[in-house]
């Protein structure tokens, strides 16, 4: 039986796509092995969101081809033109498959040729991939949208994934039912622009409605969202969360910069006022929600005052998690051609200060949770009976007492914070809910 291995870089969408490709390859009679050495086939799902990410993928592929000299190595995912030229020169890489043909990888393995015609940016064939499980996980990802029309000045993703497209309504429900039948009680909805789901299907403000429908599927106890834009926080959307505690109140909402001037240069489709008002509405209607964000540090033209404005926004909004990214110029983007690029030294200094500042804010936000009860889905267990999991509010929690069972949701009293985790035990007295 031929052996295969799968390597995934980047976002939750890539993880979903790899799972779908895995299921199709295994159906061909391949056997998956954990260690990619001496195998017959390697599929690499790549990421090129930053220059560093692209170089990391290239280094790994070179290593894989050395360890698997007789294997077919197929590289798919987000591949920039520069990446494509470099990867094509690596001996052992047999196919470079863009996102628009990712759904055909099993066909390609069996001898089908790649398409030679023009790329269809709005093709719905990308949703040809589907899954029936998510091996090794207690939560399953469910892709409902792909692509982007925003063309932010720094971002290469619209060129890599094409225009925004929604997965049809019924296939989303059908896949959710398959995952529920496979024993998954929590789904994580994924997409490049989740809030745009339904627009191209003629469904306005459809995400809140879809969430409600998914929760009606027997066995689906929790639904979580991956990254989502501020424009999603409409009345219908917030009302869905108010009415159903099974909709996890964790919102990762990318801000990217706390400076209005820099947001405009980034070409973001919201103003700072739009963003802060959306977060204020969320705080008022869902006071127990966890808010997380992304920030780009050192964007061209960013001054020290712009940087400080970003830090002020982090503190004012009270983000529980902040993902920091140093600006990385990408080919074909407008930002790469902007003047006044921040020097690497200044960018590094701001990254160091931003990490220190955000860690302090995150700790302050976390400490406000102490004494509350969180409902935690156990993801892994220890031989001594402890374990670790995630709460409905996106809190990473470690069980210090009692017996934890993988895949089970249990109430836990949050007692202390250690790094990015809460330490907790089963409640023995009344406590406030998280």
MILUMVO-811185 format. One record per atom (N, C-alpha, C, O, CB): x, y negated, z negated. Coordinates in pm, whole numbers, plus 50000, padded with zeros to 5 digits. Glycine has a CB too. Layout:
<pts>
XYZ ...
</pts>
This chain:
<pts>
500865012050000 500005000050000 500894987550000 501734986149912 499034999949876 500714978450098 501534966350101 501284957549979 500174957249926 501274958450229 502314950549937 502214942049818 502224927349857 502804923449958 503374945049720 501564919249774 501474904849801 501604897049671 501454902549562 500154901449872 501884884049685 501954875049570 501434861449613 501504857749730 503424873949515 500904853949515 500314840849542 500944830349450 501044832449329 498764841149525 501354819249507 501954808249431 501124795749457 500884792149572 503454805949471 500684789149350 499824777349364 500454765249298 500904765749183 498434779949304 500464754349371 500894741449318 499704731849317 498804732849400 502074735549402 499714722349222 498774711349229 497444713449160 497364719449053 498524708249367 496394708249223 495124705449159 494224717749144 494554728649191 494404694849236 493094715549077 492114726249057 491514731049188 491134742649200 491004721548964 491424722249288 490914726549418 491854736849478 491394746849533 490744714449513 493154734549468 494104744349518 493974757549442 494084768249502 495524738949506 493744756849313 493594769249236 492354776849280 492374789149290 493504766149085 491284769649308 490074776049361 490384782549496 490074794249518 488914765649375 490994774949586 491274780049720 492164792449715 491954802049789 491924769249806 493174792249626 494034804049614 493244816249571 493464827249622 495164801349515 492334814449476 491514825749431 490704831349547 490604843549563 490574821449316 490124822649629 489314827249743 490184834649844 489784845049896 488614815349810 491374829149872 492294835849965 492734849349907 492814859249979 493544826849993 493014849649777 493414862049710 492364872949732 492704884249768 493624859549558 491104869649711 490054879649725 490004885149868 489794897149887 488694873649688 490194876449968 490144881050106 491354889750141 491224899650212 490064869150200 492544886050090 493754893750119 493684907550052 494044917550112 495014886150071 493214907949929 493094920749859 492074929849929 492224942049929 492684918649713 491054923849989 490074931750064 490704938250187 490164947850241 488904922950105 491844932750232 492534938750347 493354951050307 493884958050393 493454928350413 493444953650176 494184965350131 495524962250066 496284971450035 494404974350245 495814949350045 497044945549977 496894947349826 495784946749772 497434930950010 498014949449760 498044950249614 498844938549561 499984936449601 498654963749565 498234930849471 498924919149416 499874923249305 499554931749222 497924908849364 501064916949304 502034919149197 502314905649131 502234895149196 503354925649250 502644905949003 502834893448928 504124886348968 504164874048971 502854896348779 505164894048998 506474888149028 506714888849179 506714899649237 507604895348951 506934877349240 507094876549385 508514880449426 509324871949464 506764862449436 508814893149417 510124898449458 509914911649530 509244920649479 511074900349335 510494912849651 510404925149726 509014928149779 508684939749802 510854936349643 508194917849798 506824919949845 506754918549998 507724914650062 505854909949777 505594921950053 505394921250198 504794908050243 504974903950358 504514932550242 504064901450153 503384889050189 503394879450070 503094883349958 501924891850233 503744866850097 503664856349996 502824844850054 503104839950163 505084851449953 501804840749979 501004829150019 501284817849919 501074819449799 499464832650024 501754806649971 502064794949888 501054784049919 500954779550033 503524789949912 500324779649818 499354768749832 500024756149779 500224754849658 497994771849756 500364747049867 501284736149833 500584723349792 499384721749810 502184733349948 501374714149738 500894700949696 501944690749738 503144692949721 500624700249541 501484679549792 502424669149834 501954655449789 502254645349852 502594669349986 501194655049677 500624642449632 501704632249599 501484620149612 499734644749510 502884636949556 504034628249535 505234634049608 505234645749645 504344626549382 506234625749629 507454630549695 508104641749613 508594651549668 508464619049716 508094640049482 508674650149394 507944663449406 508564674049407 508654645449250 506604662849416 505834675149430 506194682449559 506334694649560 504334672049428 506344674849668 506704680949795 508064687649791 508234698549846 506674670649903 509034681149727 510384686849716 510374699249628 511114708849653 511364676549660 509554699149523 509444710749435 508904722849511 509374734049492 508534707549315 507914720549596 507374731349678 508454736949770 508604749049783 506164726449760 509194728049835 510244732349927 511294740849857 511704751249909 510914720149992 511724736649739 512724744249664 512214758149630 512944768049639 513124736849536 510924758949589 510374771949552 510264781149673 510514793149662 509004770149487 509884775749787 509754783949907 511124789449949 511224801149988 509134775750022 512154781449941 513494786349974 513884797749882 514484807649926 514524774949963 513544796449753 513844807149658 513064819849692 513594830849686 513534802649515 511784818149728 510934829649761 511434836949885 511414849249888 509494825049782 511884829649985 512354836250107 513654843750082 513914853950146 512544826050219 514484838849989 515714846149955 515404859149882 516044869349906 516634837349869 514404858749792 514054870549714 513184880449791 513044892049752 513344866449587 512594875649902 511714884149981 512094883050129 511314877950210 510224880249959 513294887650164 513794885350300 512964891650410 513014887050525 515184890450310 512204902150379 511404908750483 509924905050476 509114910450551 511544923750472 509574895950388 508154892350370 507704882050471 508504874050521 507914887150229 506404882150501 505774871050571 505424860650466 504714863650370 504504875650653 505914848350483 505624837550389 504714827550459 505104821050556 506944830650339 503504826450410 502514817150466 502374805350370 502094807150252 501134824150489 502564793250422 502444781150342 501194773750387 501014771050506 503714772150355 500334770450292 499104763350322 498924751850225 499824749150145 497884772850317 497784745150231 497524734150139 497894720750199 497884719150321 498284736150010 498214711250113 498564697750157 500024697550202 500934699250122 498334687550044 500224695450331 501564695550390 501694682850475 501034681550578 501814708450476 502564673550433 502774661450512 503584664750637 504154675650647 503484650550427 503634655350730 504404657650852 505884659750820 506524668450879 504234645750949 506414651850727 507814653550688 508034667250625 509014674150654 508244642550590 507094671250537 507204684450475 507154695450581 507914705050575 506074686450371 506254693950677 506084704050781 507374706150859 507754717450889 504944700050876 508034695250892 509294696450968 510354703850888 511074712250942 509814682551007 510454700850758 511474707450676 511124722150653 511984730850660 511624700150542 509844724850624 509434738550593 509544747550715 509844759450702 508014738750541 509314741950835 509384749950957 510794755150983 510974764951056 508904741851076 511774748650925 513164752650946 513634763350848 514744768450861 514074740550935 512804766750750 513194776750651 512954790750709 511824794250741 512394774950518 514014798850722 513824812550773 512894820350681 513034819850559 515194819750786 511974827550739 511034835450659 509654829350650 508694836450622 511574837350522 509534816250673 508224809950676 507594812950811 508034807950914 508314794350651 506564821250810 505974825850935 504834817050984 504604816051104 505484839850919 504114810650891 502974802250930 502874790250837 503034791450715 501664810350929 502594778750895 502234766650819 500774763750852 500434759950964 503174754250856 499914765650753 498474764950775 497894752950700 497904752850577 497774778050730 497404743050771 496834731250708 495514734450638 494944745250655 496624720450810 495044724950558 493784727150484 492614730050576 491694737250538 493464714950399 492654724450698 491524726350788 491394740850837 490334744750887 491674717050907 492454748850822 492384762950862 492694772550747 492954784350769 493344765550976 492664767450627 492974775650510 492024787550499 492404798250452 492904767250383 490784785650543 489804796350534 490074807750631 489394817950625 488434790750560 491084806250720 491384816550820 492634824650786 493104832450869 491564810050954 493174823050665 494454829550634 494354844750644 495274851150694 494914825650495 493264850650598 493124865250610 493124869450757 493694879850791 491824870050540 492494861750843 492514864650987 493934863851041 494364872251120 491594854951064 494664853550996 496034851651044 496934863251001 497794867551077 496604838250992 496714868150880 497484879650832 497274891850922 498184899950941 497104882950687 496064893050976 495754904651061 496054902051209 495714910251294 494304908451045 496694890451240 497164888251376 496524877051451 496934874251564 496984900251452 495534870251395 494894859151465 495854847451479 496744845551396 493614854851392 495664839551585 496514827951610 495934815451545 494724814251528 496704825851760 496814806251509 496364793251460 495754785351575 496114787151691 497544785351396 494814776551542 494194768151644 495214758151698 496124753751627 492964760851587 495024754651824 495944745051886 495244731951921 495894722451964 496564750952012 493934731351901 493174719351936 493304708551830 494004710551731 491714722851956 492654697151850 492714686151753 492024689851621 491074697651618 492064673651811 492544684151515 491994686651381 490654679451368 490534667751404 492974682051270 489664686451315 488344680551290 488284675951145 488154684151054 487194690751322 488374662851124 488454657350989 487194659750908 487244659950785 488744642650994 486064661650974 484794663350903 484264677650913 483104680050880 483754653550957 485074687050959 484594700750976 484144706550842 484804704850740 485704709451037 482994713450845 482474719650726 482974734050713 482594741050619 480954719350727 483814738450806 484334751950800 485254754150680 485524765450642 485074755250928 485724743250620 486604744550503 485884751250388 486534756450296 487134730850460 484554751250390 483814757850283 483534772650315 482704779050251 482494750450258 484254777850415 484154792050444 484734800650335 484404812450325 484834795050574 485584795050252 486144802350138 485134803150025 484434793449997 487444795750089 485074814649960 484184816149844 484804826149749 485664834149787 482764820749887 484364825749623 484934834549522 483834842149449 482664838249451 485774826549421 484244853049385 483304860949304 483814862649162 483144868749079 483074874649367 485004857149134 485584858249000 486764848848988 487074841349081 486004872748970 487424849248873 488624841048852 489504848348754 489474845948633 488264826548801 490304857548809 491064866948727 491964859848627 492664850348662 491884876048815 491934864448503 492814859348400 492314846748331 493014841248246 494124856648457 491104842048365 490584829648307 489254831948237 488504841048271 490424818948416 489004823448139 487694823748073 486754813448135 485544814048114 487844821047923 487304804048211 486514794148283 486764795848432 487904798248473 486864779648236 485734794648513 485874796048657 485714782548725 484824774848688 484854806148713 486554779648823 486424767548902 485414769949014 485364780749072 487794763148959 484634759649044 483634760349150 483774747849236 483454736849192 482184761549091 484244749649359 484464738149447 483154733949512 482494742049576 485514741349554 482784721349494 481534716449552 481764705249654 480834701249724 480624711449442 483014700249665 483274689049755 484744689449794 485564694749719 482904675349689 485074683949909 486464682949951 486614670550039 485634665550094 486924695850028 487844665850051 488134654550138 487864641050075 487264640049968 487344655650262 488324630550143 488224617050088 488194606850201 488914608050300 489414614049993 487334596650186 487234585750283 487814572650230 487744562450299 485774583750322 488374572750110 488734560150045 490004553950100 490094541650111 488884562349898 490984562050135 492264557050187 492874546350095 493204535450140 492064551350327 493014549649967 493754540749878 495154538649936 495704547450001 493834546649732 495704527149912 496914523149985 498124532049956 499054532550035 497264508949952 498114539149843 499264547249803 499074562149831 500004569949815 499554545249657 497874566149874 497494580349870 497544586950007 497084581350106 496104581749813 498114598950011 498244606550134 497134616950151 497014623150257 499594613250138 496324618850046 495344629650045 494324628950160 494024639350219 494624629549914 493784617150196 492834617050308 493434622350438 492714628150520 492334602950331 494734620550457 495384625950577 495554641050568 495584647950669 496744619250597 495664646150446 495914660350425 494624668450421 494614680050463 496694662450297 493534662550370 492294670050348 491124665250432 490044671050426 491914669250204 491324654850510 490244650250596 489184642350521 489364638850405 489604661950663 488074639650591 487034631450534 486224638650427 486284650850414 486124626850642 485474630750350 484674636250241 483544644850295 482804640750384 484114624850153 483414656950240 482354666350278 481834673250153 482594676850063 482874676850381 480514674950149 479874681950038 479624696450079 479264699350193 478554674949997 479814705349984 479414719150007 477894719849999 477274713449913 480094728749904 477294727550086 475834728350088 475294732849952 475944740249878 475364738050198 474104728149924 473464730049794 473304744849757 473714748949649 472114723349794 472704752849846 472424766749812 473684775249793 473734783249700 471564772849919 474714773949879 475934781449854 476584778349719 477204787149658 476924778749964 476444765949672 476964762549539 476214770549432 476834776449343 476834747249512 474894770749441 474094778249343 474374793249353 474454800149251 472594775449364 474514798349476 474774812649494 476104816649430 476204826949364 474774816249644 477124808349450 478424811749393 478394810849241 479014819049172 479524802449449 477684801049189 477544799949044 476884812548987 477284817448881 476714787549006 475884817649058 475224829949011 476184841849015 476164850248926 473984832849097 477024842649119 478004853549126 478964852749008 479304862948948 478794852949259 479404840648976 480354838948866 479694842148732 480334847948644 480904824548865 478434838448717 477704841948594 477594857048583 477774862548474 476294835348592 477294863948693 477194878548692 478534885048659 478574896048604 476694883548827 479634878048692 480974883248663 481384880548519 482474884548477 481994877148758 480524873748442 480794871648300 481334858148262 481724856048147 481724881748254 481374848648356 481884835348325 480754826648270 479744824348337 482524828648451 480934821948147 479914813548084 480184798748104 479304790448078 479824816647936 481384795248150 481714781048176 482224779448318 483084786948364 482764775948074 481684769448386 482134765748520 482754751948516 482294743148443 480964766248621 483814750048595 484444736948610 484234732548755 484814738348847 485984737348572 483404722348775 483144717548910 484334709448960 484814700448891 481854709048914 484794712649081 485994706149134 485714699749268 484814704049341 487134716149146 486484689649300 486394682749427 487374671149428 487854667149322 484964677749455 487674665849544 488524654049552 487754641749505 488304633249434 489044651949698 486484640949542 485604629849502 484284635649457 483304635349532 485384619649619 484244641049336 483034647749289 481794638849298 480704643749330 483234652249147 481954626149269 480784617349264 480144615649402 479004611149411 481164603749208 480844619249508 480284617949642 479494630249684 478974630749796 481374615249742 479404640349595 478664652149635 477214648549670 476544641449596 478694662849524 476784653649784 475404651749826 475154640449922 474144640349992 474564649749709 476064630649927 475804618950012 475674622850158 474754618150226 476924608749996 476564631250208 476514635250349 475434645750374 475194649550488 477874640550392 474804650450267 473684659850280 472344652650268 471284659050273 473794670850174 472394639450252 471174631650236 470614632050096 469434629150074 470134636750331 471464635549998 471024636349859 471684624849782 472884625349755 471394650249795 470944614749749 471484603349676 471524606249526 470594612049471 470644590649704 472604602249462 472744603849317 472474618449278 471794621349181 471774594349241 473044627549360 472684641649347 473444649549243 473014660449206 472874648149475 474574644249192 475384652149102 474654655548973 474734666848925 476664644749070 473934645848916 473184648448794 472134659348815 471924667848728 472514635748745 471474659048931 470464669148962 471114682948977 470584692948929 469704665349091 472264683349045 472954696149064 473374702048930 473244714148908 474174694349155 473884693748841 474304698548709 473134704948635 473284715548575 474864686948626 471964698448642 470784703848575 470374717348634 470014726548560 469614693948586 470444718548767 470094731248832 471074742348796 470664753648771 470054729348985 472344739248792 473354749348758 473154754548616 473354766448590 474764743548773 472754745748526 472564749948387 471344759048371 471204765648268 472414737748298 470494759448468 469324768148461 469644782548500 468794791448487 468224762848550 470874784848547 471284798448586 471584806348459 472414801948379 472544798148681 470954817748438 471214825748317 472684829348305 473314833948401 470374838448317 473234827248185 474624830448158 475564818748168 476684819348116 475074840848251 475164807848234 476004795848243 475704787048122 474704779848119 475754787948377 476574787648022 476364780447897 477024766647897 476564757547828 476894788547781 478104765247975 478834752447974 479254749048116 479664757748193 480084753247880 479134736148150 479624731248279 480504719148251 480114709748181 478444727648376 481684719648309 482674709048291 482994702848427 482924709648529 483964714448222 483334690148427 483724683248550 485224681248552 485844678548449 483004669748562 485824682648670 487214678548684 487214663348703 486234656848667 487924685948804 488254657748758 488364643248773 487164637448848 486714643048948 489644639748846 486654626048798 485454620048857 485564604848855 486094599048760 484194624648781 485054598248959 485154583848970 484154576448884 483124581948845 484984579749111 484464563648855 483604555748767 482204553648825 481254551248751 484234542448739 482084554548957 480794552349019 479774563248991 478594561649022 480964550949165 480214574448933 479304585448904 478394582548785 477364589048770 480084598048877 478774572948701 478094571248572 476814563048585 476664552348527 479034564648471 475894568448665 474574562348685 473654566548571 474004574648487 473974566348824 472454560648571 471484564048468 471104578948475 471024585648372 470224555348482 470854583948597 470464598148610 471594607348563 471344617448497 470094601348758 472814603848598 473974611848559 474104612448407 474214623248349 475264606248621 474084600848343 474224600348197 473044607048128 473214613348023 474354586048150 471864605548185 470684611748125 470804626948126 470354633548031 469424607348200 471384632548231 471564647048236 472414651748119 472134662248060 472214651348369 473444644248085 474314647947973 473624645647839 473824653247745 475624640047980 472824634947831 472084632447707 471114643847677 470884647147560 471324619147717 470544649647781 469504659747764 470034673847745 469274682947713 468594659547881 471334675947764 471844689647766 473264690047710 474204685447774 471824695347909 473414695747590 474734696847529 475604707247598 476804708047572 474604700347382 475014715247688 475794724647765 476604718147876 477484724347934 474904735047823 476304705347906 477114697647998 478234691247916 477994682447833 476264686748073 479454695747941 480594691847856 480904677047870 481064671747980 481844700047892 480994670447756 481164655847753 482634652047753 483124645047665 480464649947631 483314656947855 484704653347881 484774647448020 484434654048118 485664665647865 485234635048029 485264628148157 486674623048186 487204614448115 484264616448158 487274628548291 488584623948337 488324613948449 487964617748561 489504636048385 488504601148418 488134590348510 489394582248545 489844574148464 487024581048447 489964584248664 491214577348698 491044562148706 490214557148781 491744582448832 491824554948628 491854540348632 492944535648729 492714526748811 492094534448491 494124541548718 495324538948800 496054526148762 497284525948762 494934538348946 495344515448730 495994503348680 494974495048604 493794494448640 496624495048796 495444488548497 494584479548420 494674465348468 494114456348405 494944480248275 495364462848578 495514449448635 494614448048756 494694456048849 496984446648673 493754437948756 492864435648871 493654433248998 493264437749106 491954423748844 494764426248986 495574423149104 496164435949164 496164437649286 496704413249067 496644444749080 497234457149129 496154466549182 496374473449282 498044464149018 494994466949117 493894475249168 493514471149311 493244479549396 492654474149077 493504458049335 493194453149469 494254457449569 493944461549680 493054437849469 495534456549528 496624460749617 496574475849642 496994480649748 497984456849557 496074483249546 495944497849562 494794501549656 494754512649708 495714504449426 493884492149678 492744495049764 491704503849698 490974510949766 493204501549890 491634503449564 490634511449493 489234505949523 489074493949549 490924511449340 488234514649518 486884510449558 486044505949439 484824507449439 486174521849629 486684500449338 485974494849222 486824483449167 488024482549193 485704505749112 486184474849090 486904464249021 487154468448877 486574478248829 486114450849027 487994461248810 488244464048668 486964462348588 486714469648492 489354454848613 486154452548627 484874450348560 483954462348580 483314466848484 484194437548614 483884467648703 483064479648730 483484491148638 482654497948579 483184483848879 484794493048628 485314504348552 485004503048403 484494512348342 486824505548572 485304491348346 485084489748202 483604490248167 483234495348061 485674476448155 482744485148254 481304485948227 480824500448231 479974504348151 480514477548330 481354508348324 480974522548330 481404529848203 480654538148151 481614529348454 482604526848154 483074533348032 482274528547910 482004536447819 484574530648012 481904515647909 481074510347798 479714517347795 479224521047689 480894495047812 479094519047913 477804525947918 477924540147865 477064545047792 477264526248063 479004546547901 479214560447858 479394561147707 478834569947642 480434566547928 480154552047651 480384551747506 479064549547431 478824555847328 481404540547470 478224540647483 476964537647414 476004549447418 475324552247319 476314525347476 475934556247532 474954566847548 475474580647508 474694589447470 474494567247691 476794582447516 477394595247476 478574592347383 479724594147422 477864603447601 478294588047261 479374583447172 480394594247136 481514590947096 478774578147045 480044607047151 480984617647119 481814621947239 482604631247229 480254629647063 481634615347354 482354619347476 483844616647463 484264607347393 481784612047598 484634624747531 486074622647542 486374616547678 485914621647780 486864636047522 487124605647679 487514598947802 489004600747826 489814598647736 487134583947798 489354604647948 490754606147988 490954598448117 489994594948186 491144621148006 492214595748151 492454587748272 493824590748330 494644597748271 492324572848242 494054585048450 495374585248516 495844570848531 495034561748553 495314592348656 497134568848519 497744555848546 498974557748634 499774566848612 498114548548414 499114549048734 500334548648815 501194537348762 500744525948752 500014546748968 502414540548729 503344530748672 504364526548777 504954534948845 504064536448546 504574513448790 505594508448882 505124507149025 505924508249118 506784517348879 503814504749046 503304502449182 503954489849239 504264480649163 501744501049181 504184489349372 504814477449431 504144464549386 502924463049394 504784478349582 504954455149340 504454442249296 504054441849150 503704431149099 503304438249379 504084453349081 503684453448939 504674445548855 505874448348857 503574468048887 504174435748783 505014427848691 504884433448550 504094442448524 504604412848695 505674427948462 505584432248322 504194429148266 503664437048187 506674425248236 503604417948306 502264414548259 501244424548311 500344428648238 501884400348302 501374428548438 500474438748493 500584451748413 499574458048381 500794441448642 501804455548382 502044467648304 501384466648166 500744476048120 503554470148290 501554455248102 500974453347969 499444453547975 498794458147881 501464440147908 498874448548084 497424449048099 496944463448105 495894466748049 496984441548225 497684472048172 497324486248176 497334492248036 496444499848000 498284494048268 498354488747957 498444494147822 497274488947736 496734496247653 499794490247757 496894476247757 495774470747680 494474478147712 493664480847624 495604455747708 494284481347839 493064488547878 493014502347813 491954506947771 492974489848030 494154508847806 494204522047742 493704521147598 492924529447553 495634527847746 494164510947526 493794509347386 492344504747371 491614509847285 494724499347317 491914495347455 490554489947443 489504500647474 488494501747403 490374477947538 489734508447577 488764518847615 488874530847522 487894538047501 488984523247762 490044533147467 490234544247374 490354557547444 489654567047408 489104544647276 491224558447544 491414571047615 492064581347525 493074578647460 492254568747741 491484593147523 492024604047441 493184611047510 494024617247445 490934614147408 493224610047642 494314616047720 494654606647834 493774601447902 493914630147774 495954604447854 496394595847963 497484603248040 498514606947983 496924582147909 497244605448169 498234611748256 498974600648329 498374592748401 497564621748357 500274600048309 501094589348365 501894594548484 502484605348479 502034583648258 501914586548592 502654590248712 503504578448757 502964567548779 501684594748824 504814580248773 505604569548833 505234568248980 505064578349049 507134572248816 505124556049028 504764554049169 505774561149259 506984560449238 504704539049203 505224568049360 506044575349456 505584571849597 504464575149634 505964590749433 506424565049677 505994561349813 505794573649900 506634582649903 507024551949878 504674574049972 504364585150061 504284580150205 503824569050229 503044591950020 504734588350300 504724584050441 503314581250490 502354587550446 505364594650529 503194571750581 501934568050647 501004560050556 499894556650598 501214580350694 501414556850434 500534549150346 500894534250351 502044530550374 500634554450201 499874525850329 500094511350331 501024506950219 501834497950238 498774503950321 500894513250103 501704508949988 503194510550014 503994502749962 501314516949864 503584520350094 504994522450123 505594510650198 506804508550197 505184535250203 504724502950264 505194491550342 505034478250268 505374467750322 504454490850474 504524478750146 504344466350069 505694460750024 506654468250008 503444468949947 505754447650003 506984441749950 507064443549799 506144448649735 507054426749986 508194439449743 508384438849597 508254452449529 507564453749428 507384429249536 508904462449585 508914475449518 509674474349386 510714467849377 509554486249608 509144480749284 509754480649151 510974489749153 510924500749207 508734485249042 512064485149095 513304493049097 513124505849016 512314506248923 514494484749041 513864516349051 513784528948975 514084527048827 513484533648743 514734539149032 515004518048795 515364515748655 514204509648576 513914513848464 516594506648646 513554499648636 512414493348568 511254503148559 510564503848458 511974480448643 511044510648666 509954520448665 510174530848556 509234534448485 509844527348803 511404535548542 511714545348438 511494539448299 510934545948212 513164550348452 511954527048278 511784520548148 510304519148112 509914521547998 512454506848148 509484515348210 508054513948184 507404527448157 506494528348075 507354507048301 507854537848225 507314551148200 507594555548057 506724561047990 507904561348299 508804553048008 509174556747871 508294549247772 507754555247678 510664553747844 508144536247793 507324528347701 505854532047709 505154532247608 507484513447730 505394535147830 503984539047846 503704552147773 502664553447709 503634540347996 504624561747783 504424574547713 504334572347563 503464577847496 505574584347745 505234564247509 505234561747365 503954554747322 503354558447221 506454553347326 503534544847398 502324537347363 501094546347372 500264546447281 502164525147456 500974553747482 499784562247503 499714573347400 498624577247358 499774568147644 500854578647359 500864589047256 500314583647125 499604590647054 502274594647235 500654571047092 500134564946968 498634563246977 497904566346882 500814551446941 498164558147091 496724556247107 495994569547102 494954570847037 496414549047240 496544579647170 495914592747173 495814598847033 494824605246999 496704602147265 496854596746951 496824601746815 495754594646733 495034600946655 498194600146749 495654581546749 494634573946677 493234578646714 492364580046628 494774558946706 493014581046843 491704585846889 491424599746833 490314602746790 491634585947043 492444608346835 492274622046786 491964622346638 491124630246594 493534630246814 492614613946560 492414614146415 490984610546376 490514614346269 493384604646348 490294603146462 488894599646435 487984611946443 486864611846393 488404589046533 488484622546505 487704635046518 487804643946395 486994653146378 488164642746641 488784641546311 489014650546198 487794650846107 487194640446079 490274646346119 487444662846061 486254664645979 485014667946060 483964670846003 486014652345899 485124667546192 484004670846278 484034685746313 485064692346299 484024662246406 482894690746358 482804704646406 482764704346558 481964697146619 481554711946347 483624712446619 483654713746764 483324728046803 483714737446734 485044709546821 482604729646912 482284742946963 483334746647068 483424740347174 480824743547024 484124756847037 485334759947111 485194773347183 484844783347122 486554760247018 485464773347313 485504785747391 486914791347382 487864785147430 485084783247541 487064803047320 488374809047297 488934814247428 488284821947499 488284820347192 490174809947460 490814813847585 491914824147565 492184832147655 491364801747655 492564823947450 493584833947422 493624836647272 493294827947192 494974829347474 494034848647237 494054852747096 495444857547055 496274861047139 493034863847071 495664857546924 496924862046866 496714875646799 495584878946761 497464851746764 497764883346783 497634896346715 497104895146572 496474904346521 498974903346712 497354883446507 496924881846368 495474877346357 494974875146246 497824871946298 494784875846470 493374872046467 493104857646504 491954854046530 492834874646334 494134849146506 493954835246545 493784834146696 493714844146766 495134826746499 493724821846744 493574819946887 493564805346924 493814796646841 492324826546936 493264802847050 493264789147101 492214787847210 491954797347284 494664785247155 491604776047219 490604773947321 490304759247341 491044750547294 489344781247286 489214756547411 488844742747444 487404740147403 486514748447422 489034739947594 487194728247345 485854724547301 485074718547417 485624716147525 485924714547185 483794716247394 482944710147496 483384695847528 483104690547635 481484710147450 484084689647433 484574676047454 485984675747513 486614665247518 484554668347324 486494687347557 487814687947618 488954687747520 490084684647558 487964676647711 488694691147394 489744691347292 490414704947291 489744715247287 489154687947153 491734704947293 492484717347281 492594720747133 493134712947055 493904716147347 492074732547093 491934735846950 492594749346921 492424759046995 490444736246910 493354749646813 493994762046767 493294766946640 493114759346545 495514759946740 492894779846640 492214785846526 493254790746426 494074799346459 491284797446571 493234785446306 494234788946205 493744799646109 494544806446045 494634776746127 492434801346098 491864811546010 490724818546080 490134813146173 491384805245876 490424830546036 489304837846093 489724845646215 490874845246257 488174828346127 488764852846272 489034861346387 488474854946512 487284851646519 488434875446366 489334853046612 488924847146739 488794858146844 489624867146851 489934836246785 487744857246924 487494866947030 487524859747164 486774850147185 486134874347009 488384864147254 488504857647385 487174857647458 486474867847465 489564864647470 486824845847514 485584844447588 484384840847504 483294838847556 485304856847660 484574840047371 483474836847280 483564822247238 484654817047214 483494846047157 482404815647229 482364801847180 482024801947032 481044808146990 481324793347259 482844795046951 482634794946807 482734780646754 483474772546809 483654804046737 481994777346645 482134764246581 483384764046494 483664773546422 480874760846497 484124753046501 485344751746422 485434737846362 485064727946425 486584754646509 485924737146239 486124724546170 487514719146202 488514725846176 485944726246016 487574707146259 488854701046297 489504695146172 488964686046110 488644690046406 490684700446136 491314696346011 492554687746028 492834679345943 491684708445933 493314689746136 494524681846156 494904681846303 494354689446384 495684687246069 495864673346336 496344672146474 497834675546475 498604670846392 496104657746532 498214683846570 499624687546586 499964686746734 499594695546812 499914701846529 500674676046774 500944673946915 499664670846990 498944661546956 501644686046976 499384678847094 498164676647172 497054686247133 496084687747207 498464677947320 497184692747017 496194702546974 495624699046838 496284692746755 496814716446970 494384703246817 493764702546685 493944716046617 493854726446681 492254698746696 494194715746488 494234727846407 492894728746335 492434718846277 495434727746307 492274740546339 490904741646289 490664755346227 491444764646245 489894739146401 489564756146153 489144768946094 487624769246093 486984758946111 489714770645949 487044780846074 485584781646067 485044772745956 485644772245848 485134796146046 483944765945977 483414756645875 482844764245756 482214774745770 482324747545937 483074758645639 482524764545518 481624754545446 481064757545341 483634769245424 481514742545503 480674732345443 480104723845555 480544724845669 481474723745341 479124715645523 478524706945625 479564697045674 480354691645597 477284699545569 479534694745801 480474685045859 479804678345977 478794683146028 481804692045903 480374667246018 479844660046133 480184667546260 481254673546270 480404645646138 479274667346358 479554674046485 480404665146572 480284652846570 478244677846558 481294671646649 482174664146740 481364658446856 481924651746944 483314673146794 
</pts>
